[in-house]
Amino acid sequence: DQQVKQNSPSLSVQEGRISILNCDYTNSMFDYFLWYKKYPAEGPTFLISISSIKDKNEDGRFTVFLNKSAKHLSLHIVPSQPGDSAVYFCAADLYGGSQGNLIFGKGTKLSVKP
Amino acid sequence: ETGVTQSPTHLIKTRGQQVTLRCSSQSGHNTVSWYQQALGQGPQFIFQYYREEENGRGNFPPRFSGLQFPNYSSELNVNALELDDSALYLCASSLVGINTEAFFGQGTRLTVV
């Protein structure tokens, strides 16, 4: 039973446009959400996070939105750049962001075309 | 640069054998977690160590075990390897607390034949 779901295995976007990656979760006890980015042959790299008490967090080109009633979060990348091409994982944490036991989705492969 | 290093990077083992994977945490971090990432899946939590003791475990059998050393380096041991154990094994280190970032190593690719 997958508690964190990323239903789009892949996404292709033109350079300069917006990339929107989606994530749904089932466990209402999750209180912290994170996005990780992974290049081939490297470990996941932390990108941005959001606490369940907020509905938006912004960091440069990256914004994460949280809709608790819908149990849905999304990552917006504006403008998208070719270097953003990677696999993006959504993850949830039960312990206030201590990040010791993260529940990951299956990932979405983003391709940004020049 | 994350500062978390894992060894070896690739490994091939035979079914039934035992394997030890190693992780060197980022300086100053006191917590290490291990994840298994099968092909096409997201990482799955195996267990976490804090101050040399297991501090949480995912849905993995006892043949998956670990150690954390006083210098905060860590080992993941898997006994009686099965074909389904073939995966990328990721180590993540962090400093216990709220909203602290976990840094991942590059992983060890284990193939069981």
Backbone of each chain as ProteinMPNN parsed JSONL, in Angstrom:
{"seq_chain_A": "DQQVKQNSPSLSVQEGRISILNCDYTNSMFDYFLWYKKYPAEGPTFLISISSIKDKNEDGRFTVFLNKSAKHLSLHIVPSQPGDSAVYFCAADLYGGSQGNLIFGKGTKLSVKP", "coords_chain_A": {"N_chain_A": [[0.853, -1.177, 0.0], [0.844, 1.971, -1.113], [1.87, 4.896, 0.381], [2.698, 7.35, -0.446], [2.299, 8.863, -3.47], [3.341, 9.247, -6.786], [2.002, 9.901, -9.635], [2.697, 10.394, -12.238], [5.036, 9.076, -14.27], [6.824, 10.338, -15.93], [7.78, 13.54, -17.308], [7.806, 16.047, -19.741], [9.182, 19.119, -20.642], [9.435, 22.362, -22.109], [12.355, 24.381, -22.249], [12.476, 27.232, -20.145], [9.768, 27.282, -19.682], [7.095, 26.485, -17.315], [7.485, 23.848, -14.971], [5.523, 21.38, -13.519], [5.26, 19.241, -10.942], [3.591, 16.574, -9.475], [2.189, 15.177, -6.437], [0.646, 12.826, -4.356], [-0.722, 11.871, -1.19], [-1.599, 9.506, 1.384], [-1.667, 9.233, 4.126], [-2.791, 11.005, 6.773], [-1.346, 11.753, 8.939], [1.166, 12.532, 8.268], [3.545, 15.104, 8.645], [5.403, 16.646, 7.463], [6.902, 17.485, 4.431], [8.906, 16.707, 1.594], [10.963, 17.435, -1.235], [13.124, 15.72, -3.366], [15.874, 15.595, -5.585], [17.289, 13.662, -8.154], [20.126, 12.741, -9.882], [21.431, 10.506, -12.402], [23.543, 7.923, -11.144], [24.102, 9.277, -8.836], [23.395, 10.137, -5.396], [20.141, 10.979, -3.939], [19.351, 14.462, -3.781], [18.533, 16.975, -1.527], [15.903, 19.268, -2.119], [13.685, 21.074, -1.593], [11.39, 21.845, 1.065], [8.354, 21.454, 3.032], [6.376, 22.321, 5.796], [3.532, 20.865, 7.435], [1.959, 22.845, 8.468], [1.985, 24.928, 6.81], [1.068, 26.3, 3.574], [2.491, 26.907, 1.406], [5.796, 27.129, 0.135], [8.683, 28.782, -0.83], [11.624, 28.884, -2.817], [13.786, 30.456, -4.529], [13.717, 29.468, -7.836], [12.039, 27.433, -7.274], [8.986, 26.27, -5.987], [6.91, 24.928, -3.545], [3.696, 23.649, -3.093], [1.127, 22.949, -0.792], [-1.772, 21.129, -0.278], [-3.702, 20.302, 2.111], [-6.288, 19.333, 2.599], [-6.888, 18.006, 0.28], [-4.89, 16.219, 0.31], [-2.532, 16.571, -1.196], [0.392, 17.576, -2.895], [2.493, 19.833, -4.728], [5.23, 20.558, -6.889], [6.612, 23.378, -8.262], [8.539, 24.557, -10.891], [10.066, 27.317, -12.065], [11.764, 29.614, -14.129], [11.973, 26.628, -16.124], [14.995, 24.789, -16.597], [17.499, 23.221, -18.681], [19.341, 21.873, -17.037], [17.771, 21.072, -14.964], [16.779, 18.657, -15.565], [16.119, 15.536, -14.383], [15.394, 12.908, -11.987], [12.671, 13.361, -9.881], [11.789, 13.082, -6.558], [9.133, 12.838, -4.339], [8.685, 13.07, -0.859], [7.625, 12.037, 2.409], [7.357, 12.768, 5.9], [6.98, 11.569, 9.191], [7.78, 12.7, 11.522], [8.118, 15.446, 12.124], [9.982, 16.511, 10.371], [12.453, 15.464, 10.927], [13.609, 13.75, 9.277], [14.495, 11.154, 9.413], [13.166, 8.83, 8.8], [11.934, 8.486, 5.976], [9.197, 8.464, 3.73], [9.001, 7.619, 0.485], [7.84, 8.572, -2.796], [7.491, 7.036, -6.089], [8.824, 8.516, -7.909], [9.308, 11.048, -10.485], [10.361, 11.46, -13.718], [11.861, 14.191, -15.019], [12.234, 15.928, -18.014], [13.826, 18.531, -19.503], [13.692, 20.353, -22.313], [15.883, 21.983, -24.567]], "CA_chain_A": [[0.0, 0.0, 0.0], [1.755, 3.098, -1.253], [1.368, 6.056, 1.11], [3.078, 8.547, -1.199], [2.143, 8.459, -4.865], [3.635, 10.165, -7.883], [1.315, 9.148, -10.678], [3.292, 10.637, -13.555], [6.418, 8.571, -14.289], [7.706, 11.231, -16.671], [7.246, 14.845, -17.716], [8.701, 16.738, -20.656], [8.853, 20.541, -20.651], [10.348, 23.195, -22.88], [13.159, 25.317, -21.464], [11.851, 28.523, -19.912], [8.373, 27.124, -19.25], [6.909, 25.982, -15.955], [7.351, 22.403, -14.726], [4.693, 21.111, -12.342], [5.329, 17.84, -10.545], [2.534, 16.334, -8.5], [2.381, 14.105, -5.456], [-0.501, 12.614, -3.476], [-0.407, 11.017, -0.046], [-2.805, 8.946, 1.999], [-1.592, 9.26, 5.586], [-3.016, 12.37, 7.256], [-0.415, 12.029, 10.041], [2.408, 13.127, 7.757], [3.576, 16.513, 9.036], [6.492, 17.344, 6.797], [7.03, 16.949, 3.081], [10.168, 17.12, 0.983], [11.265, 17.052, -2.611], [14.511, 15.4, -3.65], [16.228, 15.516, -7.003], [18.328, 12.637, -8.29], [20.769, 12.514, -11.17], [21.977, 9.152, -12.519], [24.804, 7.612, -10.471], [24.282, 10.099, -7.646], [22.336, 9.994, -4.415], [19.159, 12.062, -3.954], [19.758, 15.739, -3.203], [17.401, 17.728, -0.998], [15.575, 20.429, -2.933], [12.829, 22.012, -0.871], [10.483, 21.137, 1.969], [7.243, 22.244, 3.563], [5.72, 21.794, 6.974], [2.084, 20.733, 7.238], [1.257, 24.044, 8.955], [2.049, 25.926, 5.753], [0.518, 25.832, 2.303], [3.399, 27.294, 0.313], [7.166, 27.47, 0.48], [9.348, 29.204, -2.057], [13.08, 29.012, -2.75], [14.276, 30.755, -5.868], [12.842, 29.021, -8.924], [11.27, 26.283, -6.804], [7.911, 26.521, -5.037], [6.107, 23.762, -3.21], [2.361, 23.954, -2.607], [0.521, 21.844, -0.053], [-3.221, 21.184, -0.09], [-3.911, 19.223, 3.082], [-7.618, 18.736, 2.471], [-6.835, 17.087, -0.862], [-3.699, 15.375, 0.508], [-1.836, 16.749, -2.457], [1.386, 18.644, -2.984], [3.068, 19.983, -6.047], [6.477, 21.308, -7.01], [6.652, 24.21, -9.454], [9.877, 25.038, -11.26], [9.898, 28.396, -13.037], [11.61, 28.895, -15.393], [12.69, 25.342, -16.179], [16.275, 24.836, -17.292], [17.949, 21.867, -19.043], [20.009, 21.27, -15.885], [16.758, 20.536, -14.041], [16.431, 17.302, -16.005], [16.487, 14.587, -13.327], [14.232, 12.265, -11.367], [12.238, 14.09, -8.693], [11.075, 12.257, -5.59], [8.372, 13.425, -3.254], [8.84, 12.249, 0.342], [6.871, 12.504, 3.574], [7.991, 12.451, 7.178], [6.023, 11.541, 10.3], [8.395, 13.149, 12.771], [8.43, 16.866, 12.144], [11.113, 16.906, 9.54], [13.739, 14.947, 11.371], [14.138, 13.117, 8.072], [15.137, 9.88, 9.678], [12.384, 7.753, 8.204], [11.181, 9.142, 4.926], [8.399, 7.638, 2.84], [9.194, 8.191, -0.843], [7.101, 8.152, -3.963], [8.302, 6.315, -7.068], [9.602, 9.467, -8.689], [8.906, 11.532, -11.8], [11.53, 11.85, -14.502], [11.639, 15.448, -15.718], [13.143, 16.244, -19.116], [13.662, 19.908, -19.946], [14.28, 20.395, -23.648], [16.35, 23.339, -24.943]], "C_chain_A": [[0.897, 1.237, 0.0], [1.159, 4.335, -0.595], [1.681, 7.368, 0.406], [3.091, 8.149, -2.673], [2.52, 9.587, -5.818], [3.141, 9.456, -9.134], [1.864, 9.379, -12.075], [4.737, 10.158, -13.546], [7.37, 9.538, -14.998], [6.971, 12.505, -17.064], [8.275, 15.5, -18.623], [8.243, 18.182, -20.802], [9.885, 21.293, -21.489], [11.102, 24.137, -21.936], [12.449, 26.664, -21.341], [10.4, 28.445, -19.447], [8.321, 26.612, -17.822], [6.84, 24.46, -15.952], [6.518, 22.245, -13.459], [4.725, 19.611, -12.076], [4.36, 17.622, -9.379], [2.799, 15.128, -7.615], [1.124, 14.019, -4.591], [-0.09, 11.702, -2.322], [-1.697, 10.574, 0.631], [-2.825, 9.085, 3.517], [-1.703, 10.697, 6.103], [-2.099, 12.729, 8.426], [0.92, 12.587, 9.558], [2.425, 14.619, 8.105], [4.694, 17.297, 8.368], [6.713, 16.677, 5.456], [8.277, 17.535, 2.423], [10.187, 16.714, -0.477], [12.772, 16.84, -2.729], [14.676, 15.282, -5.15], [17.354, 14.502, -7.122], [18.821, 12.563, -9.725], [21.261, 11.075, -11.207], [23.322, 9.031, -11.814], [25.106, 8.551, -9.297], [23.171, 9.795, -6.658], [21.34, 11.136, -4.531], [19.709, 13.303, -3.257], [18.515, 16.494, -2.76], [17.182, 19.001, -1.813], [14.811, 21.473, -2.125], [11.882, 21.215, 0.007], [9.353, 22.062, 2.399], [6.657, 21.546, 4.774], [4.214, 21.765, 6.737], [1.308, 21.952, 7.743], [1.284, 25.165, 7.915], [1.369, 25.401, 4.499], [1.422, 26.182, 1.12], [4.788, 27.556, 0.888], [7.928, 27.709, -0.816], [10.851, 29.321, -1.834], [13.601, 29.2, -4.166], [13.284, 30.325, -6.93], [11.872, 27.921, -8.487], [10.226, 26.705, -5.766], [7.167, 25.225, -4.799], [4.79, 24.237, -2.612], [1.797, 22.716, -1.919], [-0.965, 22.1, 0.122], [-3.594, 20.019, 0.82], [-5.268, 18.562, 2.931], [-7.648, 17.732, 1.331], [-5.706, 16.075, -0.723], [-2.853, 15.38, -0.766], [-0.77, 17.83, -2.316], [1.972, 18.666, -4.388], [4.343, 20.819, -5.956], [6.444, 22.051, -8.33], [8.078, 24.693, -9.672], [9.689, 26.069, -12.373], [11.102, 29.345, -13.008], [12.405, 27.593, -15.377], [13.954, 25.501, -17.017], [16.71, 23.409, -17.63], [18.642, 21.138, -17.889], [19.058, 20.74, -14.835], [16.355, 19.119, -14.417], [17.002, 16.273, -15.027], [15.23, 13.844, -12.911], [13.926, 12.994, -10.063], [11.398, 13.173, -7.808], [10.367, 13.151, -4.576], [8.533, 12.509, -2.044], [8.065, 12.88, 1.489], [7.519, 11.99, 4.845], [6.941, 12.529, 8.284], [6.514, 12.291, 11.531], [8.904, 14.577, 12.707], [9.658, 17.265, 11.385], [12.446, 16.43, 10.034], [14.413, 14.126, 10.295], [14.866, 11.816, 8.354], [14.454, 8.727, 8.993], [11.46, 8.387, 7.184], [10.431, 8.12, 4.094], [8.437, 8.309, 1.467], [8.135, 7.713, -1.822], [8.043, 7.472, -4.948], [9.125, 7.234, -7.959], [8.96, 9.84, -10.011], [10.159, 11.994, -12.531], [11.195, 13.086, -15.323], [12.693, 15.624, -16.806], [12.835, 17.656, -19.567], [14.423, 20.064, -21.256], [14.673, 21.825, -24.021], [15.504, 23.916, -26.066]], "O_chain_A": [[1.606, 1.515, 0.967], [0.071, 4.776, -0.966], [1.012, 8.376, 0.632], [3.798, 7.224, -3.074], [2.075, 10.725, -5.67], [3.78, 8.528, -9.631], [1.533, 8.639, -13.001], [5.582, 10.763, -12.886], [8.567, 9.562, -14.712], [5.743, 12.552, -17.143], [9.468, 15.51, -18.318], [7.067, 18.446, -21.054], [11.052, 20.906, -21.564], [10.545, 24.622, -20.951], [11.89, 27.172, -22.313], [9.862, 29.403, -18.893], [9.348, 26.341, -17.2], [6.214, 23.856, -16.823], [6.779, 22.899, -12.449], [4.268, 18.816, -12.897], [4.33, 18.399, -8.425], [3.52, 14.2, -7.981], [0.603, 15.043, -4.148], [0.794, 10.859, -2.475], [-2.748, 11.194, 0.467], [-3.895, 9.057, 4.126], [-0.802, 11.507, 5.889], [-2.073, 13.881, 8.859], [1.719, 13.065, 10.364], [1.436, 15.319, 7.887], [4.908, 18.471, 8.671], [6.711, 15.45, 5.355], [8.65, 18.685, 2.658], [9.513, 15.771, -0.89], [13.577, 17.65, -2.268], [13.751, 14.921, -5.877], [18.266, 14.478, -6.296], [18.046, 12.352, -10.658], [21.489, 10.477, -10.155], [24.146, 9.943, -11.884], [26.24, 8.607, -8.822], [22.127, 9.259, -7.032], [21.642, 12.156, -5.15], [20.438, 13.205, -2.27], [17.56, 16.637, -3.524], [18.127, 19.713, -2.153], [15.249, 22.616, -1.996], [11.601, 20.048, -0.269], [9.384, 23.27, 2.167], [6.465, 20.33, 4.774], [3.686, 22.542, 5.941], [0.115, 22.074, 7.468], [0.682, 26.22, 8.113], [1.121, 24.202, 4.374], [1.15, 25.801, -0.019], [4.937, 28.123, 1.97], [7.826, 26.936, -1.768], [11.297, 29.798, -0.791], [13.827, 28.237, -4.899], [12.136, 30.769, -6.927], [10.988, 27.528, -9.248], [10.537, 27.402, -4.799], [6.832, 24.508, -5.742], [4.764, 25.108, -1.742], [1.962, 21.591, -2.392], [-1.371, 23.155, 0.61], [-3.779, 18.893, 0.36], [-5.387, 17.351, 3.116], [-8.35, 16.723, 1.403], [-5.579, 15.17, -1.549], [-2.516, 14.335, -1.321], [-1.002, 18.868, -1.696], [1.951, 17.676, -5.12], [4.503, 21.661, -5.072], [6.271, 21.448, -9.389], [8.734, 25.175, -8.749], [9.222, 25.749, -13.466], [11.436, 29.844, -11.934], [13.411, 27.489, -14.675], [13.984, 26.239, -18.003], [16.324, 22.474, -16.929], [18.539, 19.916, -17.779], [19.476, 20.037, -13.915], [15.656, 18.452, -13.653], [18.218, 16.16, -14.869], [14.139, 14.113, -13.414], [14.816, 13.217, -9.242], [10.423, 12.571, -8.259], [10.948, 14.093, -4.036], [8.52, 11.287, -2.195], [7.874, 14.095, 1.535], [8.141, 10.928, 4.866], [6.116, 13.443, 8.307], [5.755, 12.497, 12.478], [9.999, 14.876, 13.185], [10.309, 18.255, 11.719], [13.481, 16.939, 9.605], [15.607, 13.835, 10.364], [15.76, 11.426, 7.603], [15.102, 7.742, 8.64], [10.337, 8.776, 7.503], [10.952, 7.047, 3.788], [7.962, 9.433, 1.306], [7.603, 6.609, -1.701], [9.24, 7.342, -4.687], [10.017, 6.781, -8.676], [8.183, 9.078, -10.585], [10.922, 12.815, -12.022], [10.348, 13.037, -16.215], [13.89, 15.487, -16.554], [11.709, 17.951, -19.97], [15.645, 19.922, -21.299], [13.9, 22.762, -23.821], [15.748, 25.038, -26.509]]}, "seq_chain_B": "ETGVTQSPTHLIKTRGQQVTLRCSSQSGHNTVSWYQQALGQGPQFIFQYYREEENGRGNFPPRFSGLQFPNYSSELNVNALELDDSALYLCASSLVGINTEAFFGQGTRLTVV", "coords_chain_B": {"N_chain_B": [[28.591, 19.622, -2.217], [28.01, 16.613, -0.543], [29.361, 15.061, 1.371], [28.889, 12.538, 2.304], [29.92, 9.311, 1.986], [29.936, 6.2, 0.289], [30.784, 2.743, 0.201], [31.33, -0.479, -1.329], [30.985, 0.957, -4.688], [29.785, -0.599, -6.585], [28.669, -4.001, -6.616], [28.734, -7.515, -6.902], [27.049, -10.374, -5.942], [26.478, -13.795, -4.93], [23.471, -15.658, -4.677], [22.417, -16.481, -1.399], [24.785, -15.792, -0.189], [26.57, -13.504, 2.039], [26.63, -9.966, 2.649], [28.38, -6.884, 3.188], [27.883, -3.485, 3.442], [29.216, -0.194, 3.37], [29.267, 3.025, 4.993], [30.201, 6.365, 5.261], [29.542, 8.953, 7.321], [28.461, 12.412, 6.999], [30.537, 14.951, 8.331], [29.991, 15.762, 11.72], [27.402, 14.86, 11.793], [25.021, 12.806, 13.498], [23.27, 10.795, 13.048], [22.254, 8.058, 11.102], [20.679, 6.731, 8.27], [19.431, 3.979, 6.393], [18.492, 3.05, 3.103], [16.691, 1.159, 0.673], [16.618, 1.018, -2.78], [14.81, -0.219, -5.244], [14.69, -1.082, -8.735], [13.016, 1.353, -10.621], [11.524, 2.181, -8.497], [10.845, 4.222, -5.556], [13.159, 5.172, -2.928], [13.22, 2.935, -0.129], [12.746, 2.854, 3.318], [15.014, 1.258, 5.458], [16.359, 1.007, 8.051], [17.287, 3.06, 10.912], [20.036, 4.534, 12.614], [21.061, 5.868, 15.7], [23.332, 7.31, 17.797], [24.708, 4.883, 17.948], [22.749, 2.973, 18.257], [19.932, 1.085, 17.084], [17.243, 2.901, 15.833], [14.626, 2.826, 14.885], [12.852, 1.079, 12.386], [12.148, -0.194, 9.182], [9.966, -2.139, 7.038], [11.56, -4.645, 6.847], [13.215, -7.835, 6.812], [14.849, -9.634, 9.578], [17.318, -10.464, 8.598], [18.494, -8.326, 7.521], [20.705, -6.196, 8.875], [22.429, -3.815, 10.996], [25.136, -1.549, 11.871], [26.407, 1.126, 13.823], [29.179, 3.156, 14.277], [31.43, 4.649, 16.775], [32.568, 6.851, 15.484], [30.576, 7.605, 13.882], [30.392, 6.4, 11.411], [28.951, 3.772, 9.402], [27.533, 0.485, 8.935], [25.802, -1.716, 6.734], [24.496, -4.857, 6.854], [23.66, -7.757, 5.089], [22.315, -10.873, 5.244], [22.156, -14.226, 3.876], [21.541, -13.763, 1.067], [19.068, -12.861, -1.338], [17.607, -13.036, -4.636], [15.897, -10.878, -5.005], [17.02, -8.951, -3.459], [18.635, -7.44, -4.968], [19.479, -4.222, -5.743], [19.728, -0.602, -5.411], [21.496, 0.632, -2.735], [21.135, 3.041, -0.356], [22.648, 5.393, 1.771], [21.974, 7.72, 4.302], [22.842, 10.616, 6.047], [22.299, 12.624, 8.958], [21.628, 15.338, 11.278], [20.248, 14.868, 14.348], [17.057, 16.226, 14.988], [14.67, 18.898, 14.421], [13.418, 19.592, 11.21], [15.82, 19.177, 9.863], [18.222, 18.681, 7.346], [18.678, 15.745, 5.431], [21.494, 14.144, 4.167], [22.403, 12.366, 1.34], [24.394, 9.557, 0.326], [26.12, 8.357, -2.648], [25.322, 5.854, -3.144], [25.278, 2.214, -3.206], [25.39, -0.157, -5.653], [23.956, -3.189, -5.657], [24.066, -6.396, -6.968], [22.509, -9.442, -7.112], [23.114, -12.703, -8.001]], "CA_chain_B": [[29.169, 18.305, -1.865], [27.31, 16.154, 0.64], [30.268, 14.535, 2.366], [28.526, 11.165, 2.654], [30.533, 8.406, 1.016], [29.563, 4.803, 0.431], [31.653, 1.795, -0.509], [31.804, -0.135, -2.667], [29.959, 1.569, -5.526], [29.102, -1.72, -7.236], [28.994, -5.283, -5.993], [27.971, -8.664, -7.392], [27.103, -11.475, -4.985], [25.687, -14.968, -5.267], [22.357, -15.961, -3.758], [22.822, -17.212, -0.205], [25.961, -15.183, 0.44], [26.381, -12.373, 2.937], [27.293, -8.775, 2.132], [28.495, -5.727, 4.087], [28.025, -2.206, 2.767], [29.744, 0.781, 4.321], [28.881, 4.413, 4.814], [30.884, 7.339, 6.101], [28.608, 10.068, 7.439], [28.982, 13.774, 6.925], [31.117, 15.406, 9.586], [29.061, 16.433, 12.622], [26.099, 14.194, 11.81], [24.989, 11.723, 14.48], [22.204, 9.86, 12.693], [22.397, 7.503, 9.755], [19.556, 5.901, 7.826], [19.692, 3.178, 5.195], [17.343, 2.873, 2.227], [16.821, 0.283, -0.485], [15.873, 1.51, -3.939], [14.695, -1.178, -6.341], [14.555, -0.44, -10.044], [11.708, 1.929, -10.898], [10.833, 2.507, -7.243], [11.503, 5.192, -4.697], [13.892, 4.559, -1.807], [12.426, 2.396, 0.99], [13.477, 2.926, 4.589], [15.381, -0.027, 6.069], [16.474, 1.322, 9.478], [18.052, 4.24, 11.277], [20.872, 4.409, 13.81], [21.365, 7.112, 16.411], [24.205, 7.003, 18.929], [25.101, 3.469, 17.855], [21.632, 2.055, 18.498], [18.859, 1.135, 16.099], [16.267, 3.893, 16.279], [13.53, 2.791, 13.935], [13.08, 0.055, 11.377], [11.089, -0.361, 8.195], [9.438, -3.486, 6.855], [12.605, -5.513, 6.311], [13.428, -8.971, 7.713], [16.018, -9.543, 10.466], [18.603, -10.726, 7.947], [19.057, -6.995, 7.289], [21.136, -5.661, 10.163], [23.362, -2.706, 10.827], [25.974, -1.081, 12.962], [26.932, 2.486, 13.741], [30.397, 3.2, 15.076], [31.589, 5.92, 17.51], [32.881, 7.964, 14.57], [29.331, 7.779, 13.138], [30.321, 5.596, 10.197], [27.899, 2.768, 9.553], [27.51, -0.67, 8.041], [24.571, -2.465, 6.494], [24.792, -6.26, 6.589], [22.542, -8.557, 4.615], [22.626, -12.304, 5.229], [21.324, -15.115, 3.049], [21.069, -12.91, -0.024], [18.056, -13.341, -2.277], [17.652, -12.306, -5.902], [15.15, -9.629, -4.838], [17.834, -7.964, -2.734], [19.328, -6.626, -5.97], [18.944, -2.869, -5.641], [20.661, 0.445, -5.005], [21.392, 0.851, -1.296], [21.495, 4.429, -0.069], [22.881, 5.785, 3.145], [21.709, 9.149, 4.495], [23.214, 11.058, 7.388], [21.67, 13.874, 9.382], [21.806, 15.701, 12.685], [18.91, 14.691, 14.906], [16.412, 17.491, 15.295], [13.525, 19.197, 13.572], [13.699, 20.293, 9.952], [17.231, 19.069, 9.487], [18.339, 18.052, 6.044], [19.413, 14.484, 5.337], [22.385, 14.099, 3.017], [22.541, 11.007, 0.838], [25.547, 9.136, -0.435], [25.83, 8.048, -4.056], [24.711, 4.529, -3.191], [25.972, 0.986, -3.621], [24.543, -0.986, -6.524], [24.152, -4.607, -5.356], [23.426, -7.347, -7.874], [22.549, -10.814, -6.589], [22.909, -13.616, -9.135]], "C_chain_B": [[28.597, 17.831, -0.53], [28.231, 15.652, 1.725], [29.919, 13.15, 2.831], [29.093, 10.251, 1.585], [30.158, 6.97, 1.334], [30.542, 3.93, -0.351], [31.137, 0.381, -0.324], [30.689, 0.54, -3.476], [29.14, 0.502, -6.246], [29.577, -3.026, -6.613], [28.13, -6.364, -6.612], [28.166, -9.802, -6.405], [26.217, -12.616, -5.483], [24.601, -15.183, -4.222], [22.845, -16.824, -2.595], [24.026, -16.626, 0.516], [25.551, -14.051, 1.367], [27.133, -11.168, 2.373], [27.322, -7.689, 3.209], [28.73, -4.482, 3.259], [28.408, -1.162, 3.806], [29.369, 2.208, 3.967], [29.664, 5.281, 5.777], [30.024, 8.594, 6.135], [29.29, 11.411, 7.247], [29.456, 14.196, 8.314], [30.077, 16.145, 10.434], [27.692, 15.789, 12.698], [26.121, 13.0, 12.748], [23.94, 10.667, 14.176], [22.438, 9.353, 11.281], [21.202, 6.604, 9.468], [19.971, 5.163, 6.568], [18.392, 2.968, 4.431], [17.703, 1.877, 1.127], [15.993, 0.862, -1.625], [15.918, 0.473, -5.047], [14.457, -0.411, -7.637], [13.139, 0.072, -10.26], [10.906, 2.303, -9.665], [11.538, 3.658, -6.531], [12.263, 4.478, -3.595], [12.925, 4.096, -0.713], [13.286, 2.332, 2.235], [13.739, 1.536, 5.141], [15.459, 0.145, 7.589], [17.319, 2.568, 9.668], [18.852, 3.946, 12.537], [21.162, 5.792, 14.368], [22.167, 6.73, 17.641], [24.421, 5.503, 19.065], [23.98, 2.483, 18.156], [20.577, 2.204, 17.4], [17.715, 1.979, 16.653], [15.098, 3.958, 15.306], [13.866, 1.817, 12.823], [11.885, -0.006, 10.449], [10.703, -1.829, 8.075], [10.464, -4.392, 6.162], [12.898, -6.625, 7.312], [14.709, -8.824, 8.528], [17.349, -9.832, 9.782], [19.255, -9.415, 7.445], [19.43, -6.44, 8.66], [22.165, -4.56, 9.937], [24.179, -2.436, 12.056], [26.283, 0.388, 12.72], [28.094, 2.57, 14.707], [30.546, 4.559, 15.75], [31.935, 7.107, 16.621], [31.729, 8.229, 13.61], [29.35, 7.148, 11.752], [29.376, 4.432, 10.461], [28.093, 1.625, 8.577], [26.106, -1.206, 7.906], [25.001, -3.884, 6.13], [23.525, -6.966, 6.12], [23.004, -10.005, 4.525], [21.706, -13.046, 4.275], [20.693, -14.347, 1.892], [20.079, -13.622, -0.94], [18.136, -12.487, -3.539], [16.978, -10.938, -5.775], [15.895, -8.572, -4.036], [18.633, -7.092, -3.701], [18.679, -5.241, -6.011], [20.088, -1.888, -5.424], [20.437, 0.687, -3.519], [21.97, 2.229, -0.975], [21.637, 4.646, 1.427], [22.613, 7.289, 3.232], [22.103, 9.537, 5.909], [22.563, 12.401, 7.689], [22.009, 14.133, 10.836], [20.421, 15.646, 13.303], [18.326, 16.035, 15.307], [15.269, 17.719, 14.328], [13.985, 19.967, 12.335], [15.182, 20.29, 9.601], [17.333, 18.261, 8.205], [19.124, 16.756, 6.143], [20.234, 14.506, 4.056], [22.613, 12.645, 2.623], [23.909, 10.786, 0.206], [25.137, 8.752, -1.846], [25.253, 6.65, -4.219], [25.66, 3.416, -3.567], [25.001, 0.162, -4.443], [24.89, -2.45, -6.262], [23.379, -5.45, -6.356], [23.606, -8.733, -7.286], [22.209, -11.757, -7.751], [22.759, -15.069, -8.643]], "O_chain_B": [[28.678, 18.532, 0.479], [27.916, 15.802, 2.906], [30.609, 12.618, 3.7], [28.779, 10.403, 0.404], [30.075, 6.576, 2.498], [31.053, 4.316, -1.402], [30.567, 0.062, 0.719], [29.568, 0.675, -2.987], [27.946, 0.681, -6.486], [30.712, -3.146, -6.152], [26.934, -6.163, -6.826], [29.295, -10.159, -6.067], [25.341, -12.432, -6.328], [24.797, -14.919, -3.036], [23.594, -17.781, -2.793], [24.264, -16.922, 1.687], [24.38, -13.688, 1.473], [28.151, -11.326, 1.699], [26.413, -7.589, 4.032], [29.669, -4.425, 2.464], [27.989, -1.229, 4.961], [29.179, 2.551, 2.801], [29.775, 4.97, 6.963], [29.801, 9.227, 5.103], [30.512, 11.532, 7.321], [28.854, 13.845, 9.329], [29.377, 17.032, 9.946], [26.897, 16.131, 13.574], [27.106, 12.263, 12.8], [23.744, 9.742, 14.965], [22.777, 10.12, 10.379], [20.776, 5.82, 10.316], [20.767, 5.665, 5.774], [17.336, 2.74, 5.02], [18.856, 1.77, 0.71], [14.811, 1.161, -1.456], [16.942, 0.305, -5.71], [14.073, 0.759, -7.624], [12.173, -0.675, -10.103], [9.745, 2.697, -9.769], [12.669, 4.018, -6.86], [12.03, 3.294, -3.353], [11.943, 4.773, -0.41], [14.407, 1.822, 2.212], [12.82, 0.729, 5.281], [14.711, -0.497, 8.327], [17.967, 3.063, 8.746], [18.406, 3.205, 13.414], [21.461, 6.74, 13.642], [21.721, 5.909, 18.442], [24.327, 4.938, 20.154], [24.23, 1.285, 18.296], [20.359, 3.291, 16.864], [17.279, 1.794, 17.789], [14.642, 5.045, 14.951], [15.008, 1.734, 12.372], [10.742, 0.117, 10.887], [11.071, -2.652, 8.913], [10.253, -4.841, 5.035], [12.84, -6.402, 8.521], [15.558, -7.99, 8.211], [18.403, -9.488, 10.318], [20.406, -9.407, 7.009], [18.561, -6.238, 9.509], [22.698, -4.396, 8.839], [23.957, -3.003, 13.126], [26.406, 0.838, 11.58], [27.996, 2.1, 15.841], [29.88, 5.519, 15.363], [31.629, 8.248, 16.967], [31.875, 8.979, 12.645], [28.408, 7.342, 10.984], [29.042, 4.143, 11.61], [28.731, 1.774, 7.534], [25.315, -1.158, 8.848], [25.782, -4.081, 5.2], [22.451, -6.785, 6.695], [23.963, -10.321, 3.821], [20.631, -12.567, 3.916], [19.471, -14.29, 1.758], [20.227, -14.8, -1.266], [18.657, -11.372, -3.521], [17.434, -9.959, -6.367], [15.45, -7.428, -3.945], [19.242, -6.107, -3.284], [17.484, -5.109, -6.279], [21.247, -2.275, -5.276], [19.306, 0.921, -3.093], [23.124, 2.532, -1.28], [20.848, 4.147, 2.23], [22.986, 8.041, 2.332], [21.734, 8.857, 6.866], [22.312, 13.205, 6.791], [22.583, 13.293, 11.529], [19.507, 16.318, 12.824], [19.01, 16.875, 15.892], [14.937, 16.852, 13.52], [14.823, 20.865, 12.412], [15.721, 21.28, 9.106], [16.614, 17.281, 8.012], [20.122, 16.681, 6.86], [19.725, 14.848, 2.989], [22.966, 11.807, 3.452], [24.502, 11.698, -0.37], [23.96, 8.811, -2.2], [24.756, 6.294, -5.287], [26.709, 3.646, -4.168], [23.913, -0.176, -3.976], [25.983, -2.904, -6.603], [22.183, -5.244, -6.565], [24.726, -9.15, -6.995], [21.166, -11.629, -8.392], [22.58, -15.98, -9.452]]}, "name": "protein", "num_of_chains": 2, "seq": "DQQVKQNSPSLSVQEGRISILNCDYTNSMFDYFLWYKKYPAEGPTFLISISSIKDKNEDGRFTVFLNKSAKHLSLHIVPSQPGDSAVYFCAADLYGGSQGNLIFGKGTKLSVKPETGVTQSPTHLIKTRGQQVTLRCSSQSGHNTVSWYQQALGQGPQFIFQYYREEENGRGNFPPRFSGLQFPNYSSELNVNALELDDSALYLCASSLVGINTEAFFGQGTRLTVV"}
